[in-house]
Amino acid sequence: MIGIVDYNMGNLASVINAFAKVGADATLESDPSRLSQYDKLILPGVGAFGDAMAHLKSNGMDEAVKAYATSGKPLLGICLGMQLLFESSEEFGATEGLGLIPGKVVAFDENAFDHPQKVPHMGWNEMFCRGLTPTKLFDGLPNDFYLYFVHSFHAVCEDKYAIGKTHYGYEFVSAVQNGNIYGIQPHPEKSHENGLKIIENFAKL
């Protein structure tokens, strides 16, 4: 059973449809006490980091997700859901995250861009994995492949957690793994065949 954390911060229908396309059933779950029944868990998210953490904390879902992470069962954060896995974000002031992956979330530093780019980073861009820690999440995909991004903030962490990087003005970490905990900044549910392959791989973990 695959659960999708429902906390009013995500494009949930498209995530459910993506799993259905690869023959996997995914169920929305808004009751923190029921998370432990799932074999795999998705933490989606679209919007602001602080709002998302407030929603998660409002009914104890934050602690339930942390408890699930200790179970050893696969947990995948998508877009804002990936950012929530980190210790903190600087969006609208410092906000504490779930702390499941060491690191923080920062705004794109336009002063550091190698050439002018618009923020948010929106559209198709390349994820490259060459030289990074191999992961089953990307089985069957080449070393470099395109996915669909929409974000103004990105994660900063040690390379040992990075399973994918992307260049937008400069190189940043776009996918992470810490044991059974996975995170991906782009939207696999909006990324056609490459994204569906990631969804399928997660369903098979």
C-alpha positions in Angstrom: 0.0 0.0 0.0 1.2 3.5 -0.9 0.1 6.4 1.1 0.1 10.1 0.0 0.2 12.5 2.9 -2.8 14.8 2.6 -2.2 18.1 4.4 -3.8 20.6 2.0 -0.5 21.5 0.3 -0.1 19.6 -3.0 -1.3 18.7 -6.5 -2.6 15.4 -5.2 -4.7 14.3 -8.1 -1.8 14.3 -10.5 0.3 12.3 -8.1 -2.5 9.7 -7.7 -2.9 9.6 -11.5 0.8 9.0 -12.0 0.8 6.0 -9.8 -2.3 4.7 -11.5 -0.5 4.9 -14.9 2.3 2.6 -13.7 -0.3 0.2 -12.2 0.2 1.1 -8.5 -2.6 2.2 -6.2 -1.9 5.2 -4.0 -4.3 6.4 -1.3 -4.7 9.9 0.2 -4.2 9.8 4.0 -4.9 12.7 6.3 -5.0 10.7 9.6 -1.5 10.7 11.2 -2.4 7.6 13.2 -2.8 5.6 10.0 0.5 6.3 8.3 2.2 3.2 9.8 -0.1 0.9 7.9 1.4 1.9 4.5 4.3 0.1 2.9 5.5 3.3 1.2 4.8 7.0 1.8 4.7 10.1 -0.4 5.1 13.6 1.0 4.0 16.0 -1.8 3.8 19.7 -1.6 3.3 23.0 -3.5 3.5 26.4 -1.8 5.4 27.9 1.1 7.6 26.0 3.5 6.3 27.7 6.6 2.7 27.1 5.7 3.4 23.5 5.0 5.1 22.9 8.3 2.2 24.6 10.1 -0.3 22.3 8.3 1.7 19.3 9.2 2.0 20.3 12.9 -1.7 21.2 13.2 -2.7 17.6 13.8 0.6 15.9 14.6 1.3 14.8 11.0 4.9 16.1 11.3 5.7 13.6 14.2 3.9 10.8 12.3 6.0 11.4 9.2 9.2 11.4 11.4 8.1 8.1 13.0 7.4 6.6 9.6 10.9 7.6 8.5 12.4 5.5 11.4 10.5 2.4 10.2 12.9 1.7 7.3 10.0 1.8 4.8 10.5 4.0 1.7 9.5 7.7 2.1 9.6 10.1 -0.9 9.3 13.9 -0.7 8.3 15.6 -4.0 9.1 19.3 -4.7 8.1 21.2 -1.5 7.8 17.8 0.1 11.5 17.2 -0.5 12.4 20.6 1.0 10.4 19.7 4.2 12.7 16.7 4.7 15.6 19.1 5.6 16.4 20.7 8.9 15.4 24.2 8.0 14.4 26.7 5.3 15.1 30.4 5.0 11.8 31.1 3.1 10.1 34.0 4.8 12.5 33.8 7.8 14.0 30.7 9.3 11.6 27.8 9.7 12.4 24.4 11.2 11.8 21.4 8.9 11.4 17.7 9.6 15.1 17.2 10.0 15.2 13.8 8.2 18.1 14.8 6.0 21.0 17.1 7.2 21.0 20.4 5.4 18.9 23.5 4.7 16.8 25.1 2.0 17.8 28.5 0.6 16.7 30.9 -2.1 18.4 30.9 -5.4 21.2 33.4 -5.2 20.8 35.4 -8.4 24.1 37.3 -7.6 25.9 34.0 -8.0 24.3 33.0 -11.4 26.8 32.5 -14.2 24.3 34.3 -16.5 21.0 36.0 -15.9 18.0 33.6 -15.2 14.5 34.2 -14.1 13.4 33.0 -10.7 11.4 30.9 -10.1 13.1 28.1 -12.0 10.3 26.8 -14.1 10.2 24.3 -16.9 12.2 21.4 -18.2 15.8 21.0 -17.0 18.4 18.3 -16.8 19.1 16.1 -13.8 22.5 14.6 -13.9 23.7 11.7 -11.7 27.1 10.9 -13.0 29.6 10.6 -10.2 26.9 10.7 -7.5 25.6 7.9 -5.2 23.7 5.4 -7.3 20.0 4.9 -6.4 17.3 2.5 -7.3 15.0 5.5 -7.7 16.6 6.1 -11.1 16.9 2.5 -12.3 16.5 2.3 -16.1 17.2 6.0 -16.7 20.4 7.4 -18.3 23.0 9.3 -16.3 21.4 12.6 -17.5 17.7 13.1 -18.1 15.1 15.8 -18.2 12.3 16.5 -15.6 9.9 19.4 -15.0 10.8 22.0 -12.3 8.9 24.8 -10.5 10.7 26.3 -7.5 12.4 29.4 -6.1 14.3 27.6 -3.3 16.7 24.7 -3.3 18.4 22.3 -0.9 22.0 22.6 0.3 23.5 19.5 1.8 26.6 17.3 1.7 27.3 15.4 -1.5 26.9 12.1 0.2 23.1 12.7 0.2 22.9 13.9 -3.4 21.6 11.5 -6.0 20.9 14.2 -8.6 22.0 17.7 -9.4 20.8 20.3 -11.8 22.3 23.5 -13.3 20.2 26.7 -13.2 22.5 29.7 -12.8 24.7 27.4 -10.8 24.7 23.8 -9.8 22.4 22.7 -7.0 21.2 19.5 -5.5 17.9 18.4 -7.0 17.5 14.8 -5.6 18.6 13.3 -2.3 18.6 10.0 -0.4 19.3 9.2 3.2 18.8 5.5 3.6 15.1 4.8 3.1 14.3 8.6 2.7 14.2 10.0 -0.8 13.6 13.5 -2.1 13.2 14.9 -5.6 12.8 18.7 -6.3 11.2 18.4 -9.8 7.7 17.0 -10.3 7.9 13.4 -11.6 4.1 13.4 -12.0 4.5 16.2 -14.6 7.6 14.8 -16.3 6.1 12.3 -18.8 8.1 9.1 -19.4 11.1 10.0 -17.2 8.9 11.0 -14.3 6.7 7.9 -14.6 9.8 5.7 -14.5 10.7 7.3 -11.2 7.2 6.8 -9.9 7.3 3.1 -11.0 10.8 2.6 -9.4 9.5 4.0 -6.1 6.5 1.7 -6.2 8.8 -1.3 -6.7 11.2 -0.4 -3.8 
